[in-house]
Amino acid sequence: MSFYRGMTCANVTLKGGDGTAITAYTARPEGPGPFPGVVLIHHLPGWSELYIETTRRFAHHGYLAICANLYQREGGSDDNPDDVAAKVRAEGGISDAQMAGDTETAVKWMRAQSGHNGKVGLIGSCSGGRHAFIYACQKKDIDAVVEQWGGGVVMAAGELNEKKPVAPIDMTKDLSCPLLGLFGNDDRAPSPEQVNQHEAELKKLGKNYEFHRYDGAGHGFFYWHRPLYRPEQAMDGWNKIWAFFGKYLAK
């Protein structure tokens, strides 16, 4: 990949899985390509500045990138995304089905772009990590997935509800592409024990995966704007992401 390249960034309107118009932020590297694509699934705090900046980071590294606002239905297009995210959190998040429909729309957008090399990766953190794993199990249209500390992959029966009807770990048999998982050993959602269960199921079913676990890191250790940030572990994690996507998405 070429570094320090220019890029073009823009908001686009997608037709969500239920036909509702939603906004997505896109970043495209300068030049004709072809470029691999990355679809970002934002975390429970919403379509935040962190995710907008991360979208640009992928373009900086030579990827077409898109991050859809999965919470937009809960507020107007001009509403502050942080306020909308607070409302969604209070209501227990969005449904897994809605996430999958909207994310599929973002993947289709990516595959329709000129200068795209035909490969699409998916990445998400926190609830977005859980969502990325679910999508990779339910759909067959991505080539690699990165799960960053996906809380709620392992769920007790009492935690299931209308929005989350199936525990993601029970979808493992249908995982359709290579998986990279990044976890902090001080995290409690998922806990190290839950990560062990997650990995055991992947291993039992013979899935193509790699997990990396970091001492001294808890939930959200990539988040540079919070006290949770652990720079050494985060930078190693980023290097793992670049190597993983480079292996499976670059032609």
N, C-alpha and C positions, 0 to 999 in steps of 0.2 A: 504494500500500500504506500502511496505517496502521502507525506505529511505536510501540514501547514498549507493545504490547498484552500482556495476560496470555496464559498458555498452559497447557495440560494435557499432562503427559508420562507415559508409561506403557510398560512392556514388554508385548508381545503375543506369542502363540505362533502361528507360521505352520507350515503343512505344506510342507516343502521340495520341491524338484523330484522327489526320489525317494520322497516320502512321509514322510521323517524330520521330526520336530518340531524347529524351530529358533526361537530367540528374536529378536525385533526391537525396537528402541527407537523409540518414536513421539513426536512432538510436534505438538500441534494448537493453532492460535491460538484465542484467545477470540472468541466470536461465532458467528453462524450461517453465515457465508460468503456465497456460495460461494468457496472457496479453491482455487488451483492446487495441484498436488502435486509433491513432489520425492522421488525415491528415491536414497539415497546408497549407493554401493558402497565399502566401506572399503579401506584400503591394506594392503600386506603386513604391517605391524606389527599388524594385526588390528582387532578391534572395540574400539577404544581410546577413552580419555577425549576425545581430540581429535575423534573422529567423533561421539561422543555430544553434545559441546558444539556441534558444527557442525549437528547435527540441530535442536537448539534454536534456533540462529541463523536457520535457515530459517523456523521458526515465528514467531520474532520479526519477521521481515520479511513475514509474512502467507501462508506456505505450510504446507500439511499436509506433514509430513516423516516418513520412515521409513528406518531403517538396520538391515538384518538382519545377524545374526552368521553370516557365511559359514563360520566355522571351528568352529562348535559341535560338529560331529560328532567332532572330534578330541579333545574333552574333555567332562566333565560340565557340566551347566547351572550348577553352583556353582563351577566351576574359574575361576581368575584368567584373564581373557582374554589378558593379556600372556604368561602361561606357555603357553597353548594356541597363541598366535601363534608363539612361538619353536619349538614342535614342528612347526607347519605349514611354517615357513620352512625348517627343517632337511630337510623332506621334499620341498622344491621347490614349495611352494604347492599350491593346489587345482586341480582340472581346470577347463578352460574350460566344459565341459558342465555340471558341477555348479554353477558360478557362474551360468550362464544359467538353469538350472532354478529356483534359489533366488531370483534376481532377478525372474524372471517372477511368482513367488508374491507378492513384495513389490509389484509393479506391480498385480497383481489385487487385493490388499488395498486399495491406494490407491483404485482405481477403484470399490470397493464402499462407500467411506465417504460418509456423509451430509455435505452441505456441501461436496462436492468439485465443482469446475467442469468436470470432464471432461478436463482437460489434465494430463499427467504429464511431468516432466523427469527426467533421469538425470544424476548427477554422480559422479565418482570421481577419485582421485589416485593416482599411482604405479601399482602393479599394478591398482588400482581404476580408473585412467584407461584403461588397456589394456582392462580388463573392460567398462567403459562403452562404449567404441568397438565392441568385439565384439558386445555386446548390441544396440546400435543397428543393426548390420549383420545380425544374425540374426533379430531380432524386429521386428514392425511395430506395437507397442502403446505406443510413447512418442512424444512430440511435439517434443522437443529434448534434446540431450545435450551435456554439458560434459566434456571430457577434459583433466585437469590432468596435464601431463608424463607421459603414458602410456608407460612404458618397455616395450620388447618389442612394439611395434606392428610395427616392422620387425625381421624375424628372418632369420638365415641358415638354410639347410637343416639344418645340423648342430645347430641349437638346438631344432628341433622334436622333440617326444616324445609319449608317450601322453596326457599331460595337456594338451599344447599342440600338437595335430596340424596346425594350419593357422596360418600367419602372419596376424595381423589385417589387415595392409596388403592381403593378397590377397582380403579380404572387402569391400573398399571399394566395389565396384560395387553392393553390396546395402545400402549405408547408407540408412536409411529416413527420416531426419529431419535438420533443421539441426544443425550441429556447431560448438561453440566450443572452440578449443584454446588452452591457456595453457602457455608453456614458458620456462624459463630458459636463456639462452645459454651459461651456464657448466656446464650439465648434461652428463653423459656417457651417461645412460640415461633418455631418449633424447638422443643427441648432436645438435648443430645440423644435421649432415649427415643424420641419420635423420629429423629433423623436415622437412628439405627434401624427402626422398623421400616422406614421408607427405603433404605438401602437394601435391607434383607429381602424385601419384596422384589425390587429390581433385579437383584442377584438371582433369586429363585427362578424368575421368569426369563433369565438370560438376556436382559436388556443391555443395550450399549449405553453406558453411563460412566461418569466420573464425578466423585464427590470430593470436595476439599473443605476441611474444617479448621477453624482458626482459634487458637488459644488467645485469651485476652480480648476477645471480641464478642459483643452481644448482638442484639437485634439492630439492624440498620447501620452496620459498621461502615458502609460506603457513604453515609449521609454527611457530607462535609459541613453542612450548616447546623449540625446538632452535636451535643456533647457525646453522642454515641459514636462519633467518627473515630476510626482507628486507621491512621494514614498508612502505616506499614502493611497491615493486613489488607486494606482496601486496594493498595497499588498492586500487591501480589494477585489479588482477585481480578483486577482489571487485566493483568497480563495473562491470566488463565482464560479470560473471556476472549481476548484478541487471538490467542493461540487456537482456542476451540472454534470460534467462528472462521478464522483463517483456514482451518483444516476442512471444515464442512461446507463453507459457503463460497470460497474463492475458487474460480475455475482456472 
